[in-house]
C-alpha cells in the first residue's frame, strides 16, 4: 500500500483527470462549433459530464473509502500487536538451599519459542537445547527439583515462569553442598539464548544471558 501522502496525491490527480479528460474529449469533438451561447448546449454538456465524470468520481470515492478502512485496520492491528508484545527475561537464583535458572514472560502477551540454546562460553565448546544436558551427573539420592525442556513452538503465557533448572536441598547435608558446588561450576561457564516471537508471528529481540554470576559463590557460602 502507498504511503498516505502519496495516496492523497494520487486520488487528487485521478479526481482531476476524471473531470478534465471527459471535458477535453467533448471540447475536441465539438471544437469546430466554437463556444456556444445557447443554454441548451451547456445543459447538454452538463448531462455529458454527469454521465462520464460522476461515475468515475464515485468509483474513486469508493476506492478512497476502502483505503481509509484498510489503513484504520492496519493501525488497529499494529496497536494490538504492540500491546500484546511478550518480553522474556532469564532470572538466576543462587542461595544456600536453592539454585535455579528461570525464564519469565514479563510482557503483555504470550511468547512462542523458536529456539532455546544453552552453550559454553569457556574453553570447552558445548551446546544443547536444555541446561540439564550440560550438567554433571547428580550423586545418588539427589534429584533436580524442577527443569523444563522448551521445544520450538512452546508457549510461555503472560506472567508465566518456567524453571529451566532448579536444585534444592538442605545446605547442612555435605552431599547436597558438594553437588550444589558442582552445579555452580557447570553453570558459570554457560550462557542461554532464546529466540521467540509474539502470537502474531513477529520476531522479538532474542533474549541472551550469561550465567557467569554463579561463579561469585564458588568456594564461599552461597548468598
Secondary structure, DSSP 8 states (H G I E B T S, - for coil): ---HHHHHHHHHHHHHHHHHHHHHHHHHHTGGG-----HHHHHHHHHHHHHHHHHHHHHHHHHHHHHHHHHHHHHHHHHHHHHT---EEEEEEE-SSEEEEEEEE-SSS-EEEEEEEEEE-SSS--EESSSGGGS----TT---SB-----TT-EE-TT-EEEEEEEE--TTSHHHHHHHHHHHHHHTTEEEEEEEE-TTS-B---EEEE-GGGGGGTTS---
